[in-house]
Amino acid sequence: MQKKWRLSPTAANAQPAFALYRADESQGFYRAFGIQVVTLDGSAPARPIAAVTIFNIPSLVTSFGFPLQLPG
């Protein structure tokens, strides 16, 4: 595998978010890593990123409707 990470877009608390998957090269697939939430600055016209929070809880991805594994 060449790519170490895969991200699947979603939303959390009205903010953009991603289900994160990390490559498991020995098994040939991507394993759930957690959820990444991107907090935008709502006061600025361009809405820059104010914070990025990663919840390193692999099982949390299923709460967002994603599987625990993706094919390599």
Secondary structure by P-SEA (a helix, b strand, c coil): ccccbbbbbbccccbbbbbbbbbccccccccccbbbbbbccccccccccccccccccccccccccccccccc
